[in-house]
């Protein structure tokens, strides 16, 4: 673990590490969690406790360095170098970055509908609808193309795109949790 930490510290780019590194550390720590009673408060138990603390500390430092490298160089394709745990941390951060770009684009393009849609608390970004009439295709606020749709078609649309269709009574909202 220490050699991986040192390698990450010395390189500006992400290094290749075992994809199971955090699981391996967790598995190793788990083996020491259940200390037999005859070892509690002994030198071996104290050593195992210190080893767990050290492994956790090094793991945290490796994780922070690798996340920081990925966030400061987002244009680099590093997905193949990331562990599942690192992807778990990065996904919402990158999603936030995409939301920031989308918001700035809406402001720049004068899309007030996007901004007013943000006022509604805890709105699901998508809604299930049933089409009540034939409807041509459209580009959603998520930049995906939806449709064309025929009467009785069922689709999942961005909520902001479904609102005008609901008002025009072209679709009926379905009571489905997404």
TADA-V546690 format. One record per residue. N is the residue number from 1. SS is DSSP state (H for helix, E for strand, C for the rest). PSI is psi in radians with two decimals (* if undefined). D_CENTER is the distance of its C-alpha to the mean C-alpha in whole Angstrom. Layout:
BEGIN
N;SS;PSI;D_CENTER / N;SS;PSI;D_CENTER
END
This chain:
BEGIN
1;C;-0.74;26 / 2;H;-0.69;28 / 3;H;-0.61;29 / 4;H;-0.75;25 / 5;H;-0.82;24 / 6;H;-0.70;27 / 7;H;-0.75;26 / 8;H;-0.68;23 / 9;H;-0.64;25 / 10;H;-0.38;28 / 11;C;2.45;26 / 12;C;-0.51;24 / 13;C;2.82;22 / 14;C;2.44;19 / 15;C;2.93;22 / 16;C;2.13;22 / 17;C;2.83;21 / 18;C;2.30;21 / 19;C;-0.28;18 / 20;C;0.25;19 / 21;H;-0.82;20 / 22;H;-0.61;18 / 23;H;-0.68;19 / 24;H;-0.75;23 / 25;H;-0.77;23 / 26;H;-0.76;22 / 27;H;-0.71;24 / 28;H;-0.78;27 / 29;H;-0.69;26 / 30;H;-0.66;27 / 31;H;-0.46;30 / 32;H;-0.07;31 / 33;H;-0.74;30 / 34;C;1.45;33 / 35;C;2.26;36 / 36;C;2.57;39 / 37;H;-0.59;42 / 38;H;-0.17;44 / 39;H;-0.19;42 / 40;C;2.46;40 / 41;C;0.55;42 / 42;C;3.01;43 / 43;H;-0.80;42 / 44;H;-0.69;40 / 45;H;-0.71;38 / 46;H;-0.72;38 / 47;H;-0.74;37 / 48;H;-0.69;34 / 49;H;-0.78;33 / 50;H;-0.68;33 / 51;H;-0.77;31 / 52;H;-0.82;28 / 53;H;-0.75;28 / 54;H;-0.81;28 / 55;H;-0.72;26 / 56;H;-0.77;23 / 57;H;-0.81;24 / 58;H;-0.74;24 / 59;H;-0.75;20 / 60;H;-0.73;19 / 61;H;-0.75;21 / 62;H;-0.82;19 / 63;H;-0.83;16 / 64;H;-0.76;16 / 65;H;-0.80;18 / 66;H;-0.67;16 / 67;H;-0.78;13 / 68;H;-0.77;15 / 69;H;-0.75;17 / 70;H;-0.73;14 / 71;H;-0.54;13 / 72;H;-0.21;17 / 73;C;1.05;17 / 74;C;-0.32;14 / 75;C;-0.31;17 / 76;C;2.47;18 / 77;C;1.82;16 / 78;C;0.12;15 / 79;H;-0.64;13 / 80;H;-0.28;16 / 81;H;-0.22;17 / 82;C;2.49;13 / 83;C;2.85;13 / 84;H;-0.63;11 / 85;H;-0.68;11 / 86;H;-0.68;10 / 87;H;-0.65;7 / 88;H;-0.70;6 / 89;H;-0.74;6 / 90;H;-0.57;6 / 91;H;-0.89;3 / 92;H;-0.54;3 / 93;H;-0.74;6 / 94;H;-0.61;7 / 95;H;-0.71;6 / 96;H;-0.68;9 / 97;H;-0.75;11 / 98;H;-0.68;11 / 99;H;-0.70;12 / 100;H;-0.82;15 / 101;H;-0.77;16 / 102;H;-0.73;16 / 103;H;-0.82;18 / 104;H;-0.65;20 / 105;H;-0.71;21 / 106;H;-0.72;22 / 107;H;-0.84;24 / 108;H;-0.66;26 / 109;H;-0.03;27 / 110;C;0.50;28 / 111;C;1.43;26 / 112;H;-0.49;27 / 113;H;-0.69;26 / 114;H;-0.80;22 / 115;H;-0.72;23 / 116;H;-0.50;25 / 117;H;-0.38;22 / 118;C;-0.26;20 / 119;C;-0.39;23 / 120;C;2.11;22 / 121;C;2.46;20 / 122;C;0.74;18 / 123;C;2.32;18 / 124;C;2.33;16 / 125;C;-0.21;16 / 126;E;2.68;17 / 127;E;2.52;21 / 128;E;2.31;23 / 129;E;2.75;26 / 130;E;2.24;30 / 131;E;2.32;32 / 132;C;-0.14;35 / 133;C;2.84;36 / 134;C;2.39;36 / 135;E;2.33;33 / 136;C;2.92;33 / 137;C;2.75;29 / 138;E;2.76;27 / 139;E;2.20;24 / 140;C;2.95;21 / 141;C;-0.25;20 / 142;C;0.19;17 / 143;C;0.24;19 / 144;C;2.64;20 / 145;E;2.31;23 / 146;E;2.30;24 / 147;C;-2.97;28 / 148;C;2.80;30 / 149;E;2.56;31 / 150;C;2.80;34 / 151;C;2.39;36 / 152;C;-0.01;34 / 153;C;2.57;31 / 154;E;2.39;28 / 155;E;2.80;24 / 156;E;2.07;21 / 157;E;2.72;21 / 158;E;2.38;19 / 159;H;-0.73;21 / 160;H;-0.49;22 / 161;H;-0.50;24 / 162;H;-0.51;25 / 163;H;-0.90;27 / 164;H;-0.61;30 / 165;H;-0.62;30 / 166;H;-0.75;30 / 167;H;-0.70;33 / 168;C;-0.02;35 / 169;C;0.61;35 / 170;C;-0.34;34 / 171;E;2.82;31 / 172;E;2.27;31 / 173;E;2.39;28 / 174;C;2.49;27 / 175;C;1.41;26 / 176;C;2.26;23 / 177;C;2.26;20 / 178;C;*;17
END
